[in-house]
Every structure is written in C-alpha cells, then in structure tokens.
Amino acid sequence: MKKLNHLSNSSSPYLLQHAENPVDWFQWGPEAFEQARKEDKPVFVSIGYSTCHWCHVMAHESFEDEETANILNNNFISIKVDKEERPDIDSIYMSVCIAFTESGGWPTSIFMTPEQKPFFAGTYFPKTARYGMSSFNDLLLSISDKWKSNKAELIYSAEKVIEHLKQKPSQSSEVSDDITNYAYIYYKKSFDKEYGGFGNAPKFPTPHNLLFLMDYYETDNEKFALDMVEKTLLQMYKGGIFDHIGFGFSRYSTDRYFLVPHFEKMLYDNALLMIAYSKAYYYTNKNLYKLVAEKIATYILREMTAPNGGFYSAQDADSDGVEGKYYVFNYNEIVKLLGDKGEEFNKYYSITKEGNFEGKNIPNLLGCSSIDDKYNDCLEILYEYRKTRTSLHLDDKQLTSWNSLMITAFTILYRITQDNQYLKVAQNAIMFIDKTLCLDNNLYVSCRNGVITGAGFLDDYAFYIFALINLYEATLDNNYLEKARAFCEKAIIEFYDYNNGGFYLYGNQNEQLIIKPKETYDGAIPSGNSVMAYNLVRLSKMTGDNNLIEKARDQLEFMSTQLKGYPAGYSFFLLALTDYQNPKEDIVCVLKDISDIEKIKGKTRLGSNMVILTQPTDEYKLLNEETTFYICKNHACLHPTNDFTKVILY
C-alpha cells in the first residue's frame, strides 16, 4: 500500500488524486506555512482542478516521479490547491502568473515565501526540457539554490510583485449610454461569419456574450445581433463540441469549426448554454434551440445530478490517460453495432474510415444541411455501448455557485417549455443548497460526501441570489424574493467596498490573504461583480427598496469604470446595464384570490418585473373586484386591466 501524504483527509476530488503521490503535499493552511518557516524553505504551490488535462500530465510526469518528489520534499514545502474550492487563492496567484508570464492557465505553479509572497510563477513545466521550456527538476534546483544563496533578492522580488498587484482605488464613472454599442461593434468585428463564434481558435462558448447580443437585438432591434447568435448556436450544436451521443457540451473547441473539443464537460458551461439556447427559442420560436436546451437537461439529469438534488461539477476529458478516448469511434465499430443502419448513420454524423481526430471519429453534424431525429434509437444503443468501453472521472463535489447557475438554467427552461419537471428539478436543487450549504444564513462553498468546505465567496452569494430571483420570476412565490433580498443585503455587508465601490471576492468570514481582489471581468463564468449588478438592478425594481436602488446605481458606476477600453469583456454586466437603462416592463399584480397566481405562474414575459400584492393598497386597487394588472413600459403606464393575456405568453 502506498504511503499517503497530508491530502488524504481532504474531501476535494482534485486533492485526493494526489494523496498517494510521493510528493509530501500539504493542504493550504497554517500547518504548511509554519513548517516552511521552521525549516526555512520556500513554498511551492500547485493550483488546478480534477478534470484538468495538463494538471494530469504534470502529475504523471513529475508528481508521481520519485526523483522529482525527492527534490521537492528536500527543498520545498509543497501545497496543493483545488481552484474550485479556493477561488480566492486561484484569483490572486493567477494574477501573479499573468504578471510573470503574460499568460495564465492550469496547472498554476507558484513559488513563494512562507509569508505567502510569490517570487516566481508559471503553469505547466515538463519533467525534461522540451516545448522550448526548461525542465521542472532543473527549475526546482535553481530556485532552491537561489533561496539558499540569495534569499534576500527573492524576498525583494516578492515584495515588488505584491506592490504591483495591489489594486488602486477606482474612480467613479458616469454610466454611458454608448457602452453597449461599443461592445456590439466589437462582437460584430470579431464575428466569424463562416463558422460562427468570435475570433480564432480556440473558441470558447462564453454564452453570456450571446445573451448580451440577444438582449441588444431586443432593445435596439438590431437583426444582425440575433444573426450572430443563431449562427454560433447552430454551429456549436452541429459540431463535435456537442456530444451527439450522450448530450451536453464540452468546454471549448480547439479549432475554428467547433469540431474538435477539449473534451471535459463543466457544469457551469452547460448551465449557461442551456440558458442561451432557451432564450434563443424564446426570441425566434425555432424548435431546434428548445431541443438542444432539453438535450443539455437530459445530460445533466442522467449524469450530473446527485440523489440529494444537487449537481456535480465536471467530467474529465481523459479516459485511461487518453484525452477524448471515451467519446470517439471508428467506422467499423459503429457498423458492427448498428448493422444495416450503420453506414447510413456514419454518413449522417460524418464518421469516416480515415477519421477526423487522431485516426478516429468525433460524431458531428457539420456536413448536414438539415437536422432530424431519425437516428434517436441508434444514439441510445451507442450511448449504452460507450459506457462499457471505458469510464470518465466524475468530479462529484457540489459547488454552491455552479449549482445556482444550473438552477437558473432549469428555471428558464421551465418558463419556455412549460414542463413542470424542470421547475421541480430547480426547486429540489435550491432545497439542497438551503439544507446542506446554507447554515445559519451563511453560504458555504461546496460539499462532497457530507463534508462542507469553506465560508462562501462573492460568487456563491451572487449566483445564489440570481437563482432565487429567477425562481421568483418563474413561480411568483414571494418567499424566493424575500430570501433573495435578505442574501443581497448580507452580500453587501460581507463583501462590499464602501470606500471605492464594488464587491471583494472574499469577505469578512474568509481567510485574509496577501491582497483582496475584486473580480470584474466576465470570462468563462460571469464575475460576481457583474452578477451582483444584475441582482441589484432586478431587486431594486421589484422591491422599491431605496438602499438597493442606491447600491444598484453605485455598482453600475463602479463597473462602468472597470470596462473602459474593452466593454465586450463585461457582457453579463451589460445585461444589468441594459435592464437599468431600458427596462422591459413593470407589472404590479393585485390578487383577488391567491389561486390566480397559477394562471400566470411561469407564463410571464422574460425580463418583465412582476410584483405580487395579495391585498389592494391605496395606490393599487382591485378593478371590478377581480385580479388586476398595472402595467408600465416605455416610461408610460397603461390603464389597469383584468385581462390575464396582457401579461402572459402562453
């Protein structure tokens, strides 16, 4: 039996992958840094996640290697960090990595003092010199020698890095009407008219960019904005980035055509894509988009949903150490499985004897002019067969932030399909968070096998509030609205910077690190600051709370300062800004009978602000002693009405 290191009692799947390494890994914490001070050693920190391909490569080459382990164990204190459980550490030291190398990624490799101050950084290092990179072992020995011979120089370097990274206070900025137009022009210029998406390979889905463009289309009646969305959504679905056998989307495409994916599947991508396809159906009424959204839901329900109602985090790209092995087929394999239909199926899904990926085939529809469901029975056969060939590693931790995104996705899918099963899934998942990850009105980061980790970060609160708002809009249950309001106020107390505006990534209950970052850029996932801007705008309109109205304005001003020069990098924030500047409609519903909610629940227009009153007031009275709607849009209010069709879609 292999000797276990300090990671063996962790709940993180990523850390547990390294629990049997000969490297004497520590978890991030006082024990590791105290040991470094005691032994006068520099600290090596490796940051990654369990489904990261290059993390696996570096682990197999170096961290499972006795020679490398001996160098690390004799000269360093080594720490492993799961970036998904500690986004605060990841955020700070990714900034360090970018400062040193002008690029970032995982694994992130950081060398620091026992006081957590970094003096060197990079990403993947090969065990032996190649790719124009020095060997990891040589790097370790060089840093160790430098620490022993000229530690003062390394400490000075670390101090300069910290000085560089400390944020300067932002100056408030007027909220410009032109920001959304500048972002649209950028997307228009970078759009790939032939193959969809934006820019060159690799191409990431970044669904919030598409959500912004749909919003821009609705607000400005700019048809090309919707054209870009449709071209991209269609190409992504037809390509190999979508798993046509088992459904769901991979993380990104390595090529311009969306054919060859990086095969790992992330919960957050599939949540955001489900929202994007659902909204595309809402705007176009084209059934294909609803079909894709429901296929994503099918994938999530059968592979990524836990018995407790929550959702797992990710599936690995690798099987048996080979990237994509689980997903690819050869020509004859399919003919043997499907018999008479095999050759026909192969032609439809562009499966050839030569292959389109390392001699094998990624099923895709890029060569199809029309899409139908005539091979659904074949897909089931292949799906079941594929599971018998090899298996995928599942990162089965359940993250509050990503679960909240998927709750929103199922809620919006319910609204566009009117299928109650999707609402039930969303409600079960929010109950899971409330029961498991929300203790004494404090959110926590994640859980796995009943073990809860870490006080929640800004993203946990922001996405959870976002989910509650969407559940309220779908159900018109005021309990969701009141809970969203309460957690929004808590997020302000915990994370808000009253001096300079914006929200810090970590708050008063989190570990205090060397700097306190504010994440604003909308990358693979929308930033907590962008989502909080959206939450504040929505809640201020729904509640009329003056404090939330003021905070919404302050947050819009803060974010407007951040995006100067590159507004397209803040697409989710632009949804909030558009909602603030061009509200769709405000509806006050005065109920005669509580049961009347069933007539409008889930059927209202997306983006409308619906306030439910169970009793009439001096301002909002019942008309004809029946349930009454007060509707205001385009800065004008209509006559009160009893007509339910004025506020519902279905």
DATAHU-V566315 format. One record per residue. N is the residue number from 1. RES is the residue in one small letter. SS is DSSP state (H for helix, E for strand, L for the rest). PSI is psi in degrees with one decimal (999 if undefined). Layout:
BEGIN
N&RES&SS&PSI + N&RES&SS&PSI
END
This chain:
BEGIN
1&m&L&134.3 + 2&k&L&147.1 + 3&k&L&136.0 + 4&l&L&145.9 + 5&n&L&-164.6 + 6&h&L&-2.8 + 7&l&L&-6.8 + 8&s&L&-21.7 + 9&n&L&12.9 + 10&s&L&158.9 + 11&s&L&-8.8 + 12&s&L&126.5 + 13&p&H&-35.4 + 14&y&H&-47.3 + 15&l&H&-37.9 + 16&l&H&-27.5 + 17&q&H&-22.0 + 18&h&L&9.3 + 19&a&L&-23.0 + 20&e&L&6.2 + 21&n&L&148.5 + 22&p&L&-16.9 + 23&v&L&133.2 + 24&d&L&70.5 + 25&w&E&142.6 + 26&f&E&157.7 + 27&q&E&155.6 + 28&w&L&127.7 + 29&g&L&175.0 + 30&p&H&-35.8 + 31&e&H&-44.7 + 32&a&H&-46.5 + 33&f&H&-32.3 + 34&e&H&-39.4 + 35&q&H&-39.6 + 36&a&H&-41.7 + 37&r&H&-43.4 + 38&k&H&-41.3 + 39&e&H&-1.5 + 40&d&L&55.6 + 41&k&L&148.5 + 42&p&E&163.7 + 43&v&E&131.9 + 44&f&E&123.1 + 45&v&E&126.0 + 46&s&E&119.5 + 47&i&E&132.2 + 48&g&E&-157.5 + 49&y&L&164.1 + 50&s&L&-22.0 + 51&t&L&19.7 + 52&c&L&118.0 + 53&h&H&-51.0 + 54&w&H&-21.2 + 55&c&H&-42.4 + 56&h&H&-43.5 + 57&v&H&-48.4 + 58&m&H&-34.3 + 59&a&H&-47.8 + 60&h&H&-41.5 + 61&e&H&-42.6 + 62&s&H&-49.9 + 63&f&H&-18.1 + 64&e&L&1.1 + 65&d&L&128.3 + 66&e&H&-38.6 + 67&e&H&-49.5 + 68&t&H&-42.3 + 69&a&H&-40.7 + 70&n&H&-41.5 + 71&i&H&-46.4 + 72&l&H&-47.2 + 73&n&H&-32.8 + 74&n&H&-24.0 + 75&n&H&-11.2 + 76&f&E&160.8 + 77&i&E&123.2 + 78&s&E&133.0 + 79&i&E&134.6 + 80&k&E&137.3 + 81&v&E&129.4 + 82&d&E&112.1 + 83&k&L&-25.8 + 84&e&L&-24.5 + 85&e&L&-23.9 + 86&r&L&69.1 + 87&p&H&-20.9 + 88&d&H&-48.3 + 89&i&H&-45.3 + 90&d&H&-44.3 + 91&s&H&-47.5 + 92&i&H&-48.2 + 93&y&H&-16.6 + 94&m&H&-38.7 + 95&s&H&-39.1 + 96&v&H&-46.7 + 97&c&H&-44.1 + 98&i&H&-37.6 + 99&a&H&-37.4 + 100&f&H&-40.0 + 101&t&H&-8.5 + 102&e&L&16.7 + 103&s&L&168.0 + 104&g&L&-178.3 + 105&g&L&-179.5 + 106&w&L&141.2 + 107&p&L&145.3 + 108&t&E&128.3 + 109&s&E&117.4 + 110&i&E&135.2 + 111&f&E&129.5 + 112&m&E&168.0 + 113&t&L&166.2 + 114&p&L&-12.0 + 115&e&L&14.1 + 116&q&L&19.6 + 117&k&L&121.3 + 118&p&E&141.6 + 119&f&E&-7.2 + 120&f&E&148.9 + 121&a&E&158.6 + 122&g&E&-165.8 + 123&t&L&-112.4 + 124&y&L&133.9 + 125&f&L&128.3 + 126&p&L&153.8 + 127&k&L&-38.1 + 128&t&L&150.8 + 129&a&L&124.2 + 130&r&E&176.1 + 131&y&L&23.6 + 132&g&L&16.4 + 133&m&E&145.9 + 134&s&L&159.6 + 135&s&L&150.5 + 136&f&H&-42.5 + 137&n&H&-43.2 + 138&d&H&-40.3 + 139&l&H&-45.1 + 140&l&H&-45.8 + 141&l&H&-37.2 + 142&s&H&-44.9 + 143&i&H&-41.2 + 144&s&H&-44.0 + 145&d&H&-41.7 + 146&k&H&-40.7 + 147&w&H&-40.3 + 148&k&H&-32.4 + 149&s&H&-28.9 + 150&n&H&59.7 + 151&k&H&-35.3 + 152&a&H&-37.0 + 153&e&H&-39.8 + 154&l&H&-40.6 + 155&i&H&-41.2 + 156&y&H&-43.3 + 157&s&H&-41.8 + 158&a&H&-40.9 + 159&e&H&-38.9 + 160&k&H&-36.7 + 161&v&H&-45.7 + 162&i&H&-42.7 + 163&e&H&-40.7 + 164&h&H&-36.8 + 165&l&H&-22.8 + 166&k&L&126.6 + 167&q&L&141.1 + 168&k&L&144.5 + 169&p&L&134.9 + 170&s&L&142.8 + 171&q&L&139.6 + 172&s&L&153.5 + 173&s&L&142.5 + 174&e&L&142.7 + 175&v&L&113.2 + 176&s&L&142.4 + 177&d&L&-15.3 + 178&d&L&-9.0 + 179&i&H&-46.8 + 180&t&H&-35.1 + 181&n&H&-41.2 + 182&y&H&-41.7 + 183&a&H&-44.2 + 184&y&H&-42.9 + 185&i&H&-39.6 + 186&y&H&-48.7 + 187&y&H&-40.0 + 188&k&H&-41.2 + 189&k&H&-34.4 + 190&s&H&-1.2 + 191&f&E&135.2 + 192&d&L&97.7 + 193&k&L&-27.3 + 194&e&L&-40.8 + 195&y&L&4.7 + 196&g&L&170.6 + 197&g&L&-173.2 + 198&f&E&136.4 + 199&g&L&-161.8 + 200&n&L&180.0 + 201&a&L&149.6 + 202&p&L&153.2 + 203&k&E&122.6 + 204&f&E&145.9 + 205&p&L&-41.8 + 206&t&L&66.7 + 207&p&H&-25.7 + 208&h&H&-24.8 + 209&n&H&-40.9 + 210&l&H&-35.9 + 211&l&H&-41.1 + 212&f&H&-44.5 + 213&l&H&-35.6 + 214&m&H&-38.8 + 215&d&H&-41.1 + 216&y&H&-40.1 + 217&y&H&-45.0 + 218&e&H&-40.2 + 219&t&H&-43.0 + 220&d&H&-0.9 + 221&n&L&38.7 + 222&e&L&99.8 + 223&k&H&-34.8 + 224&f&H&-26.9 + 225&a&H&-44.2 + 226&l&H&-35.4 + 227&d&H&-42.6 + 228&m&H&-41.4 + 229&v&H&-48.7 + 230&e&H&-43.1 + 231&k&H&-43.2 + 232&t&H&-46.0 + 233&l&H&-40.0 + 234&l&H&-46.0 + 235&q&H&-40.8 + 236&m&H&-42.3 + 237&y&H&-40.9 + 238&k&H&-26.6 + 239&g&L&178.8 + 240&g&L&-9.2 + 241&i&L&-24.6 + 242&f&E&134.1 + 243&d&L&99.5 + 244&h&L&-16.6 + 245&i&L&-49.6 + 246&g&L&-2.8 + 247&f&L&171.5 + 248&g&L&157.7 + 249&f&E&143.4 + 250&s&L&173.4 + 251&r&L&-40.9 + 252&y&E&168.8 + 253&s&E&135.1 + 254&t&L&-10.6 + 255&d&L&176.7 + 256&r&L&-21.4 + 257&y&L&-3.1 + 258&f&L&26.2 + 259&l&L&-57.0 + 260&v&L&112.9 + 261&p&E&165.0 + 262&h&E&115.9 + 263&f&L&-8.0 + 264&e&L&146.4 + 265&k&E&128.7 + 266&m&E&142.3 + 267&l&H&-41.8 + 268&y&H&-39.6 + 269&d&H&-46.9 + 270&n&H&-30.8 + 271&a&H&-50.3 + 272&l&H&-35.8 + 273&l&H&-35.2 + 274&m&H&-39.4 + 275&i&H&-44.4 + 276&a&H&-45.9 + 277&y&H&-36.8 + 278&s&H&-44.1 + 279&k&H&-31.2 + 280&a&H&-39.0 + 281&y&H&-41.2 + 282&y&H&-41.8 + 283&y&H&-27.4 + 284&t&H&-21.1 + 285&n&L&25.3 + 286&k&L&121.1 + 287&n&H&-24.9 + 288&l&H&-40.6 + 289&y&H&-38.6 + 290&k&H&-39.8 + 291&l&H&-45.2 + 292&v&H&-43.1 + 293&a&H&-40.6 + 294&e&H&-30.1 + 295&k&H&-39.2 + 296&i&H&-43.9 + 297&a&H&-41.2 + 298&t&H&-45.3 + 299&y&H&-47.3 + 300&i&H&-42.1 + 301&l&H&-33.7 + 302&r&H&-17.2 + 303&e&H&-20.5 + 304&m&L&10.5 + 305&t&E&128.4 + 306&a&L&159.7 + 307&p&L&-26.0 + 308&n&L&0.9 + 309&g&L&-13.9 + 310&g&L&179.7 + 311&f&E&143.1 + 312&y&L&168.6 + 313&s&L&-44.9 + 314&a&E&160.8 + 315&q&E&143.5 + 316&d&L&155.1 + 317&a&L&-25.8 + 318&d&E&145.9 + 319&s&E&131.6 + 320&d&L&34.0 + 321&g&L&7.7 + 322&v&E&124.3 + 323&e&E&127.9 + 324&g&L&-1.1 + 325&k&L&-36.7 + 326&y&L&-31.1 + 327&y&L&-20.3 + 328&v&L&156.4 + 329&f&E&157.0 + 330&n&L&163.2 + 331&y&H&-52.7 + 332&n&H&-29.2 + 333&e&H&-42.7 + 334&i&H&-39.4 + 335&v&H&-42.0 + 336&k&H&-38.3 + 337&l&H&-42.3 + 338&l&H&-7.0 + 339&g&H&-128.9 + 340&d&H&-29.5 + 341&k&H&-7.8 + 342&g&H&-49.9 + 343&e&H&-38.4 + 344&e&H&-43.1 + 345&f&H&-44.9 + 346&n&H&-40.7 + 347&k&H&-42.8 + 348&y&H&-39.5 + 349&y&L&19.1 + 350&s&L&41.7 + 351&i&L&118.5 + 352&t&L&168.5 + 353&k&L&-29.2 + 354&e&L&-30.7 + 355&g&L&161.4 + 356&n&L&3.8 + 357&f&E&102.1 + 358&e&L&43.1 + 359&g&L&-5.6 + 360&k&E&-173.1 + 361&n&E&134.7 + 362&i&L&113.5 + 363&p&L&136.7 + 364&n&L&166.7 + 365&l&L&21.4 + 366&l&L&-23.4 + 367&g&L&2.8 + 368&c&L&135.2 + 369&s&L&-24.2 + 370&s&L&152.0 + 371&i&L&130.5 + 372&d&L&-176.7 + 373&d&L&26.2 + 374&k&L&-13.0 + 375&y&L&20.2 + 376&n&H&-37.8 + 377&d&H&-35.8 + 378&c&H&-39.6 + 379&l&H&-39.3 + 380&e&H&-41.8 + 381&i&H&-46.5 + 382&l&H&-36.2 + 383&y&H&-47.5 + 384&e&H&-39.5 + 385&y&H&-43.0 + 386&r&H&-35.6 + 387&k&H&-21.0 + 388&t&H&-16.0 + 389&r&H&-45.5 + 390&t&L&-179.0 + 391&s&L&163.4 + 392&l&L&141.5 + 393&h&L&132.9 + 394&l&E&123.7 + 395&d&E&101.4 + 396&d&L&14.6 + 397&k&L&154.8 + 398&q&E&113.1 + 399&l&E&133.9 + 400&t&H&-45.8 + 401&s&H&-48.7 + 402&w&H&-37.3 + 403&n&H&-39.6 + 404&s&H&-38.2 + 405&l&H&-41.9 + 406&m&H&-32.1 + 407&i&H&-45.9 + 408&t&H&-42.2 + 409&a&H&-46.5 + 410&f&H&-33.2 + 411&t&H&-44.6 + 412&i&H&-36.7 + 413&l&H&-39.6 + 414&y&H&-43.0 + 415&r&H&-31.7 + 416&i&H&-15.0 + 417&t&H&-21.9 + 418&q&L&25.8 + 419&d&L&111.7 + 420&n&H&-21.4 + 421&q&H&-32.7 + 422&y&H&-38.6 + 423&l&H&-39.9 + 424&k&H&-40.8 + 425&v&H&-46.1 + 426&a&H&-43.4 + 427&q&H&-37.3 + 428&n&H&-39.3 + 429&a&H&-37.3 + 430&i&H&-32.8 + 431&m&H&-36.7 + 432&f&H&-46.5 + 433&i&H&-46.7 + 434&d&H&-36.5 + 435&k&H&-36.3 + 436&t&H&-37.6 + 437&l&H&4.9 + 438&c&E&101.4 + 439&l&E&126.8 + 440&d&L&39.3 + 441&n&L&22.2 + 442&n&E&132.2 + 443&l&E&150.4 + 444&y&E&162.6 + 445&v&E&-49.7 + 446&s&E&168.1 + 447&c&E&153.2 + 448&r&E&128.2 + 449&n&L&38.9 + 450&g&L&-3.4 + 451&v&E&124.7 + 452&i&E&137.8 + 453&t&E&131.7 + 454&g&E&138.5 + 455&a&E&141.1 + 456&g&L&150.1 + 457&f&L&177.8 + 458&l&H&-44.2 + 459&d&H&-36.7 + 460&d&H&-46.0 + 461&y&H&-45.1 + 462&a&H&-47.6 + 463&f&H&-33.3 + 464&y&H&-44.6 + 465&i&H&-43.1 + 466&f&H&-43.8 + 467&a&H&-42.6 + 468&l&H&-41.2 + 469&i&H&-44.7 + 470&n&H&-36.6 + 471&l&H&-38.5 + 472&y&H&-45.8 + 473&e&H&-29.7 + 474&a&H&-35.8 + 475&t&H&-21.2 + 476&l&L&28.6 + 477&d&L&112.5 + 478&n&H&-18.6 + 479&n&H&-38.7 + 480&y&H&-40.0 + 481&l&H&-44.6 + 482&e&H&-37.1 + 483&k&H&-40.5 + 484&a&H&-42.5 + 485&r&H&-44.2 + 486&a&H&-42.1 + 487&f&H&-26.3 + 488&c&H&-43.5 + 489&e&H&-36.7 + 490&k&H&-40.2 + 491&a&H&-37.7 + 492&i&H&-45.5 + 493&i&H&-42.3 + 494&e&H&-39.1 + 495&f&H&-13.3 + 496&y&E&139.8 + 497&d&L&100.9 + 498&y&L&-19.1 + 499&n&L&-41.8 + 500&n&L&-0.5 + 501&g&L&162.9 + 502&g&L&171.7 + 503&f&E&133.7 + 504&y&L&153.6 + 505&l&L&-40.1 + 506&y&L&158.3 + 507&g&L&-160.3 + 508&n&L&-27.6 + 509&q&L&-3.4 + 510&n&L&164.6 + 511&e&L&136.2 + 512&q&L&115.8 + 513&l&L&-172.0 + 514&i&L&-28.9 + 515&i&L&165.8 + 516&k&L&95.2 + 517&p&L&156.7 + 518&k&L&117.8 + 519&e&L&126.0 + 520&t&L&-24.5 + 521&y&L&135.8 + 522&d&L&95.1 + 523&g&L&-126.8 + 524&a&L&-32.7 + 525&i&L&142.1 + 526&p&L&145.2 + 527&s&L&155.4 + 528&g&H&-35.5 + 529&n&H&-38.7 + 530&s&H&-43.7 + 531&v&H&-36.9 + 532&m&H&-35.2 + 533&a&H&-46.0 + 534&y&H&-47.3 + 535&n&H&-43.9 + 536&l&H&-40.7 + 537&v&H&-47.5 + 538&r&H&-47.9 + 539&l&H&-35.2 + 540&s&H&-35.2 + 541&k&H&-37.4 + 542&m&H&-30.0 + 543&t&H&-24.4 + 544&g&L&14.1 + 545&d&L&119.4 + 546&n&H&-35.3 + 547&n&H&-41.7 + 548&l&H&-34.9 + 549&i&H&-45.1 + 550&e&H&-42.9 + 551&k&H&-35.7 + 552&a&H&-45.7 + 553&r&H&-43.1 + 554&d&H&-42.2 + 555&q&H&-37.0 + 556&l&H&-39.9 + 557&e&H&-43.8 + 558&f&H&-48.3 + 559&m&H&-31.6 + 560&s&H&-31.3 + 561&t&H&-39.7 + 562&q&H&-35.8 + 563&l&L&3.8 + 564&k&L&130.4 + 565&g&L&-26.3 + 566&y&L&65.1 + 567&p&H&-24.6 + 568&a&H&-15.9 + 569&g&H&7.3 + 570&y&H&45.1 + 571&s&H&-35.6 + 572&f&H&-38.3 + 573&f&H&-37.7 + 574&l&H&-25.1 + 575&l&H&-42.4 + 576&a&H&-43.2 + 577&l&H&-43.3 + 578&t&H&-41.4 + 579&d&H&-34.9 + 580&y&H&-44.7 + 581&q&H&-30.7 + 582&n&L&67.3 + 583&p&L&140.6 + 584&k&L&-58.1 + 585&e&L&149.5 + 586&d&E&128.9 + 587&i&E&127.7 + 588&v&E&122.2 + 589&c&E&118.3 + 590&v&E&113.8 + 591&l&L&134.0 + 592&k&L&-41.6 + 593&d&L&137.5 + 594&i&H&-28.3 + 595&s&H&-17.6 + 596&d&H&-18.1 + 597&i&H&-34.5 + 598&e&H&-25.1 + 599&k&H&-19.6 + 600&i&H&-12.2 + 601&k&L&124.4 + 602&g&L&0.7 + 603&k&L&0.7 + 604&t&E&160.9 + 605&r&L&140.0 + 606&l&L&134.0 + 607&g&L&-13.4 + 608&s&L&150.1 + 609&n&E&110.0 + 610&m&E&123.0 + 611&v&E&130.3 + 612&i&E&125.9 + 613&l&E&124.5 + 614&t&L&-10.9 + 615&q&L&143.6 + 616&p&L&156.9 + 617&t&L&177.8 + 618&d&L&-33.7 + 619&e&L&-39.1 + 620&y&L&102.5 + 621&k&L&162.8 + 622&l&L&134.6 + 623&l&E&126.1 + 624&n&L&25.4 + 625&e&L&30.9 + 626&e&E&163.5 + 627&t&L&132.3 + 628&t&E&141.9 + 629&f&E&129.6 + 630&y&E&114.2 + 631&i&E&127.2 + 632&c&E&132.2 + 633&k&E&155.5 + 634&n&L&39.2 + 635&h&L&28.1 + 636&a&E&145.9 + 637&c&E&137.3 + 638&l&L&168.6 + 639&h&L&143.6 + 640&p&L&148.3 + 641&t&E&152.4 + 642&n&L&2.9 + 643&d&L&108.5 + 644&f&H&-29.7 + 645&t&H&-14.8 + 646&k&H&-16.2 + 647&v&L&-3.4 + 648&i&E&159.4 + 649&l&L&-31.0 + 650&y&L&999
END
